[in-house]
């Protein structure tokens, strides 16, 4: 928010939260505007985590997209193409090995941002069709660019549990004075997840969105 790209600051913000999984949006890989640094790889090295990058598009002789950082072993990864928005969009799915055994799918999203929700809704619907085919429990985290009560969010409410933030402390954007909630974590199947804590982190400078931290436990299922 001060006009500086500072990965040391970003890494410290994440390190202070001690996460197992991180969903990152607007990530550059060797793009001129950000010093031709592979941002996901640099953050992973700083945090001692694995990383996966998924490109939206080529930009300034590099690539621009999404990334996941993981402290858990990564079993597989895939990029899910989404309907075209005002920029290209994909979702990034990473299957990770859980500490108690078994696996879960962690999905990073960044849906279309314009006021007209047609493209955003189409992207969410395409992703939900993929989620419905998963055999693992799943989490979807990131920038939905829409609010509670929207038809975009309704798609996820139908099939997953919103890891709800405390009333009165839900807003995530813009970071220096948030007035809307557009960043969410959804988990499925419903009833399998214990949401132990969710909070919006009071970090006003490292990103234009405030980080969302969710502490979750997965119960054994059928």
Secondary structure, 3 states (H helix, E strand, C coil): CCCCCCHHHHHHHHHCCCCCEEEEEEEEECCHHHCCCEHHHHHHHHHCCEEEEEEEEEECCEEEEEEEEECCCEEEEEEEECCCCCCCCEEEEEEEECCCCCEEEEEEEECCCCCCCHHHHHHHHHHHHHHCCCCCEEEEEEECCCCCCCHHHHHHHHHCEECCCCCCCCCCECCCCCCECCEEEEEECCCCEEEEEEEECCCCCCCCECCEEEEEEECCCC
